[in-house]
Amino acid sequence: MSAWLRELARLRAVRTEAVVVTVLSVRGSTPREAGAKMIVTAHGIHGSIGGGRLEFDVIALARTMLGTTEQSRVHRFVLGAVLGQCCGGLAELFFEPVTPRSAWVDELLRDDRVPEPCVLVRPLQHDGQQMLVVRPNGTQGSVGDAVLDAAALQTAGTMLAAPHPQIASTAQLVFEPLGLGIPTVLLFGAGHVGRAVVRTLDGVSARIRWIDSRREQFPQAIPENVAVCCTGDLLDEVQAAPPGSDFLVMTHSHVLDFELAVRILERGDFGYFGLIGSKTKRRSFESRFAQRGIAADRIARMCCPIGIAGITSKNPAAVAIAVAAQLLRAQEQARSATEVHVGNERGGVRV
């Protein structure tokens, strides 16, 4: 379950009303990306849509909606002199009061599960009742109009098939992918650098599978986006990874690093592959890869030494920052390369 849904579940369990604020779209320079969320209650907030005067005003506006019968609505904010922010961009924010009538929330929280992957569709103005959940194996609900339902199903179907769908809207509907396009990262190694990488990626939108044969190496506190796998069959984990997965290899053994690298390169369908080590280690491995019949262009896709250029510190925390930056940059490039648009009356929905 995503962090914002977990927080909504907690608030509803104690019967606390809230307003969910979502960045619906952005133009120009803005402090947060489309899809970012903040939950506002009378006495607290969860998450952030950018900070500064923008967030201060958004919190105040959201709190005026608490305890009222107001429906959801969209507000535009120009990030200029009036807000005391020099970004210069424009952000559309979607305000949704969450009350006992909010059926879309109940559907997502039913049986303590999240219907992932799915596309959640609801009108830009709704009272919490109208919503359509579109999954690969079926749909539930309605946005309140048969013609709109048919159009929504078509757009949602395109989003389900897209590699990296983003939140999108038309003049009447908002389409929000849940559990779609989230990258899978396999991290091999729970040593000093592996642990530092996990800490650095805490809260990042990624499913991290952390793999090592030494159970004692894993810390007690594990971030929510991390699943620990203690196994002696590390090579099998490479084969079982979904297509397009990202790989980080930093085990305690050069022999194991090499065999993992061979399996990853032989697959060829990886997104990002980073191998910890020096230029000397890379040259040694490249020679042996060639002996295994691995093509040079595939070897060239391996990042080793790992991490963005210019950071020379060997401190595990510094290495982790360099690695995380390189990984996130690769994921952003992959998303940009696979964006598609769906035509509609506003000139196109980016998914």
C-alpha positions as CSV (number, residue, x, y, z in Angstrom):
1,M,0.0,0.0,0.0
2,S,1.3,3.4,-0.9
3,A,2.2,5.9,1.9
4,W,-0.7,8.3,1.1
5,L,-3.3,5.5,1.1
6,R,-1.9,4.1,4.4
7,E,-2.2,7.6,5.9
8,L,-5.8,7.9,4.6
9,A,-6.6,4.4,6.2
10,R,-5.2,5.6,9.5
11,L,-7.2,8.8,9.4
12,R,-10.5,7.1,8.5
13,A,-9.9,4.6,11.3
14,V,-10.0,7.4,13.8
15,R,-12.8,9.2,11.9
16,T,-10.7,12.2,10.9
17,E,-11.8,14.2,7.9
18,A,-9.1,15.2,5.4
19,V,-8.5,16.9,2.0
20,V,-6.2,15.1,-0.4
21,V,-4.3,17.6,-2.6
22,T,-2.7,16.3,-5.8
23,V,-0.5,18.1,-8.2
24,L,-2.6,17.5,-11.4
25,S,-0.4,19.2,-13.9
26,V,2.6,21.5,-14.1
27,R,4.0,24.0,-16.7
28,G,7.4,25.5,-16.5
29,S,9.4,25.3,-13.3
30,T,7.5,24.0,-10.2
31,P,8.7,22.6,-6.8
32,R,7.0,19.2,-7.3
33,E,6.1,17.0,-10.2
34,A,2.6,16.0,-11.3
35,G,1.2,13.2,-9.1
36,A,2.8,14.6,-5.8
37,K,0.3,14.5,-2.9
38,M,-0.4,16.1,0.4
39,I,-3.1,15.1,2.9
40,V,-4.4,18.0,5.0
41,T,-6.3,17.7,8.3
42,A,-7.4,20.2,10.8
43,H,-4.3,19.8,12.8
44,G,-1.7,18.2,10.5
45,I,-0.3,17.4,7.1
46,H,1.2,14.3,5.4
47,G,3.4,14.7,2.4
48,S,4.2,17.8,0.4
49,I,3.3,19.6,-2.8
50,G,6.3,21.9,-2.8
51,G,6.7,23.9,0.4
52,G,7.0,27.6,0.7
53,R,4.2,30.1,0.4
54,L,2.4,27.8,-2.1
55,E,2.1,25.0,0.4
56,F,1.1,27.5,3.1
57,D,-1.8,28.8,1.0
58,V,-2.8,25.4,-0.2
59,I,-3.1,24.1,3.4
60,A,-5.2,27.1,4.4
61,L,-7.5,26.6,1.4
62,A,-7.8,22.9,2.0
63,R,-8.8,23.5,5.7
64,T,-11.7,25.7,4.6
65,M,-13.1,22.7,2.9
66,L,-13.1,20.5,6.0
67,G,-16.5,19.9,7.6
68,T,-18.3,21.3,4.6
69,T,-20.3,19.8,1.7
70,E,-17.9,21.1,-0.9
71,Q,-17.1,18.8,-3.8
72,S,-13.7,18.3,-5.3
73,R,-12.3,21.0,-7.4
74,V,-9.2,22.2,-9.3
75,H,-7.2,25.4,-8.5
76,R,-4.4,27.0,-10.5
77,F,-1.4,28.6,-8.8
78,V,1.1,30.8,-10.6
79,L,4.4,30.6,-8.9
80,G,5.4,34.2,-9.2
81,A,5.8,37.3,-7.1
82,V,2.3,37.0,-5.5
83,L,3.3,33.8,-3.8
84,G,6.8,35.0,-3.1
85,Q,8.2,32.2,-5.2
86,C,10.4,32.8,-8.2
87,C,9.9,29.4,-10.0
88,G,7.7,31.1,-12.6
89,G,5.7,28.0,-13.4
90,L,2.1,27.1,-13.1
91,A,0.6,24.2,-11.1
92,E,-2.9,22.8,-11.2
93,L,-3.9,21.2,-7.9
94,F,-6.8,18.9,-7.3
95,F,-8.5,19.2,-3.9
96,E,-10.6,16.2,-2.8
97,P,-12.4,16.2,0.5
98,V,-12.4,12.7,2.1
99,T,-15.5,12.1,4.2
100,P,-17.5,9.0,5.1
101,R,-19.2,9.4,1.7
102,S,-15.9,9.0,-0.3
103,A,-16.6,5.7,-2.0
104,W,-13.4,5.9,-4.1
105,V,-11.3,5.8,-0.9
106,D,-13.3,2.9,0.5
107,E,-12.8,0.9,-2.8
108,L,-9.0,1.4,-2.6
109,L,-8.8,0.5,1.1
110,R,-11.2,-2.5,0.9
111,D,-9.8,-5.6,2.7
112,D,-6.6,-3.7,3.5
113,R,-5.4,-4.0,-0.1
114,V,-4.7,-1.7,-3.0
115,P,-6.1,-2.7,-6.4
116,E,-2.8,-2.5,-8.2
117,P,-2.1,-2.1,-11.0
118,C,-5.1,0.0,-11.8
119,V,-6.2,3.4,-13.1
120,L,-8.5,5.4,-10.8
121,V,-10.8,7.7,-12.8
122,R,-13.1,10.3,-11.2
123,P,-14.7,13.6,-12.3
124,L,-12.8,16.8,-11.6
125,Q,-15.8,17.8,-9.6
126,H,-17.4,15.0,-7.6
127,D,-18.8,14.4,-4.1
128,G,-16.8,11.2,-3.5
129,Q,-19.3,8.8,-5.0
130,Q,-18.4,8.8,-8.7
131,M,-15.3,6.8,-9.5
132,L,-14.2,4.1,-12.0
133,V,-11.4,1.7,-11.2
134,V,-10.0,0.1,-14.3
135,R,-7.8,-2.9,-13.9
136,P,-6.2,-5.3,-16.5
137,N,-8.8,-7.9,-15.7
138,G,-11.9,-5.8,-15.3
139,T,-13.6,-2.5,-14.1
140,Q,-15.7,-1.3,-11.1
141,G,-17.8,1.7,-10.7
142,S,-18.8,4.6,-12.9
143,V,-18.1,8.3,-13.3
144,G,-21.8,8.9,-13.6
145,D,-22.3,9.0,-17.3
146,A,-22.3,6.1,-19.8
147,V,-20.6,8.1,-22.6
148,L,-17.9,9.3,-20.2
149,D,-17.4,5.8,-18.9
150,A,-16.8,4.5,-22.4
151,A,-14.2,7.3,-23.1
152,A,-12.6,6.8,-19.8
153,L,-12.2,3.0,-20.4
154,Q,-10.4,3.7,-23.7
155,T,-7.9,6.2,-22.1
156,A,-7.4,4.1,-19.0
157,G,-6.7,1.1,-21.2
158,T,-3.9,3.1,-23.0
159,M,-2.5,4.0,-19.6
160,L,-2.5,0.4,-18.4
161,A,-0.5,-0.6,-21.5
162,A,2.0,2.3,-21.2
163,P,5.4,1.6,-19.6
164,H,5.5,4.7,-17.4
165,P,2.0,6.3,-17.1
166,Q,1.6,9.6,-15.4
167,I,-1.4,11.3,-13.8
168,A,-3.5,13.0,-16.5
169,S,-6.7,14.8,-17.0
170,T,-9.3,15.9,-19.6
171,A,-11.8,18.8,-19.3
172,Q,-14.0,16.5,-17.1
173,L,-12.0,13.6,-15.7
174,V,-8.8,12.9,-13.9
175,F,-6.9,9.6,-14.6
176,E,-4.6,8.4,-11.9
177,P,-2.4,5.3,-12.3
178,L,-1.8,3.3,-9.1
179,G,0.9,0.7,-9.0
180,L,1.8,1.3,-12.6
181,G,5.2,2.3,-14.0
182,I,6.9,1.9,-10.7
183,P,10.4,0.6,-11.4
184,T,11.7,-2.6,-9.9
185,V,15.2,-2.5,-8.5
186,L,17.2,-5.6,-7.5
187,L,20.0,-4.7,-5.1
188,F,22.5,-7.5,-4.5
189,G,24.6,-7.0,-1.4
190,A,23.8,-5.9,2.2
191,G,27.3,-4.6,3.1
192,H,28.1,-1.0,4.0
193,V,27.4,0.5,0.6
194,G,24.3,-1.6,0.1
195,R,22.8,-0.5,3.4
196,A,23.7,3.1,2.6
197,V,22.0,2.8,-0.8
198,V,18.8,1.5,0.8
199,R,18.8,4.4,3.2
200,T,19.3,6.9,0.4
201,L,16.5,5.4,-1.7
202,D,14.0,5.4,1.3
203,G,10.8,7.1,0.1
204,V,11.7,7.0,-3.6
205,S,9.1,5.6,-5.9
206,A,10.6,2.2,-6.6
207,R,10.1,-1.4,-5.5
208,I,13.4,-2.5,-4.2
209,R,14.2,-6.2,-3.7
210,W,17.3,-6.4,-1.4
211,I,19.1,-9.7,-1.8
212,D,21.9,-11.3,0.2
213,S,22.7,-14.7,1.6
214,R,23.8,-13.4,5.0
215,R,20.7,-12.7,7.1
216,E,22.8,-10.9,9.8
217,Q,23.8,-8.2,7.4
218,F,20.2,-6.8,7.1
219,P,19.3,-4.1,9.6
220,Q,16.1,-4.4,11.7
221,A,14.5,-1.3,10.3
222,I,13.6,-1.8,6.6
223,P,12.0,1.1,4.5
224,E,8.5,0.5,3.2
225,N,9.6,0.4,-0.4
226,V,12.1,-2.5,0.3
227,A,11.5,-6.2,0.4
228,V,14.3,-8.3,1.9
229,C,15.3,-11.6,0.3
230,C,17.8,-13.8,2.2
231,T,18.7,-16.6,-0.1
232,G,21.7,-18.6,-1.3
233,D,20.4,-18.6,-4.8
234,L,21.2,-15.1,-5.9
235,L,21.6,-16.0,-9.5
236,D,18.0,-17.3,-9.6
237,E,16.8,-13.9,-8.5
238,V,18.2,-12.4,-11.7
239,Q,16.3,-14.9,-13.8
240,A,13.1,-14.2,-11.9
241,A,13.2,-10.4,-12.2
242,P,10.5,-8.8,-14.4
243,P,11.6,-7.4,-17.8
244,G,12.9,-3.9,-17.5
245,S,14.2,-4.2,-14.0
246,D,17.1,-2.2,-12.7
247,F,20.1,-4.0,-11.1
248,L,22.6,-2.9,-8.5
249,V,25.4,-5.4,-7.9
250,M,27.6,-4.8,-4.8
251,T,28.2,-8.1,-3.0
252,H,31.1,-9.2,-0.8
253,S,32.5,-11.4,-3.5
254,H,34.1,-10.5,-6.9
255,V,33.3,-14.1,-8.0
256,L,29.7,-13.6,-7.2
257,D,29.7,-10.1,-8.7
258,F,31.0,-11.6,-12.0
259,E,28.4,-14.4,-12.2
260,L,25.6,-12.0,-11.4
261,A,26.8,-9.6,-14.1
262,V,27.0,-12.4,-16.6
263,R,23.3,-13.4,-15.9
264,I,22.2,-9.8,-16.1
265,L,24.0,-9.1,-19.4
266,E,22.8,-12.3,-20.9
267,R,19.2,-11.3,-20.2
268,G,19.7,-8.0,-22.0
269,D,16.3,-6.6,-21.0
270,F,17.5,-4.7,-18.0
271,G,16.9,-0.9,-17.6
272,Y,19.9,0.2,-15.6
273,F,22.8,-2.0,-14.5
274,G,25.4,-0.7,-12.0
275,L,28.3,-2.8,-10.8
276,I,30.4,-1.6,-7.9
277,G,34.2,-1.6,-8.6
278,S,37.1,0.2,-10.1
279,K,38.2,0.7,-13.8
280,T,40.6,-2.2,-13.3
281,K,37.8,-4.5,-12.2
282,R,35.8,-3.4,-15.2
283,R,38.6,-4.2,-17.6
284,S,39.1,-7.6,-16.0
285,F,35.4,-8.4,-16.2
286,E,35.1,-7.2,-19.8
287,S,37.7,-9.6,-21.0
288,R,36.0,-12.5,-19.3
289,F,32.5,-11.3,-20.6
290,A,33.9,-11.5,-24.1
291,Q,35.0,-15.0,-23.5
292,R,31.5,-15.9,-22.5
293,G,30.3,-14.6,-25.8
294,I,28.6,-11.4,-24.5
295,A,28.4,-8.7,-27.2
296,A,30.4,-5.5,-26.7
297,D,27.4,-3.2,-27.1
298,R,25.6,-5.0,-24.2
299,I,28.7,-4.8,-22.0
300,A,28.9,-1.0,-22.8
301,R,25.5,-0.6,-21.0
302,M,27.0,-1.7,-17.7
303,C,27.8,1.2,-15.4
304,C,31.2,0.5,-13.7
305,P,32.7,2.3,-11.9
306,I,29.2,3.0,-10.5
307,G,27.7,6.4,-9.7
308,I,27.6,9.8,-11.4
309,A,31.0,11.3,-12.4
310,G,32.7,13.8,-10.2
311,I,32.1,12.2,-6.7
312,T,35.4,10.6,-5.7
313,S,34.8,9.9,-2.0
314,K,34.8,6.3,-1.0
315,N,32.6,7.0,2.1
316,P,29.6,4.6,1.8
317,A,27.1,7.4,2.2
318,A,28.8,9.5,-0.5
319,V,29.0,6.4,-2.8
320,A,25.3,5.8,-2.2
321,I,24.3,9.3,-3.1
322,A,26.3,9.0,-6.4
323,V,24.7,5.6,-7.2
324,A,21.2,6.8,-6.4
325,A,21.6,9.9,-8.6
326,Q,22.8,7.8,-11.5
327,L,19.9,5.3,-11.0
328,L,17.3,8.0,-10.8
329,R,18.6,9.8,-13.8
330,A,18.5,6.6,-15.8
331,Q,14.9,6.0,-14.7
332,E,13.9,9.6,-15.7
333,Q,15.4,9.1,-19.1
334,A,13.5,5.8,-19.6
335,R,10.2,7.5,-18.6
336,S,10.8,10.4,-21.0
337,A,11.6,8.0,-23.9
338,T,8.4,6.1,-23.5
339,E,5.8,8.8,-22.9
340,V,2.8,8.8,-25.1
341,H,-0.2,11.1,-25.6
342,V,-3.9,10.4,-25.9
343,G,-6.0,12.9,-27.8
344,N,-8.9,14.7,-26.1
345,E,-10.6,18.0,-26.1
346,R,-7.8,19.7,-24.2
347,G,-5.2,18.8,-26.8
348,G,-3.7,15.6,-25.4
349,V,-3.3,13.6,-22.3
350,R,0.2,12.6,-21.4
351,V,0.4,9.0,-20.1
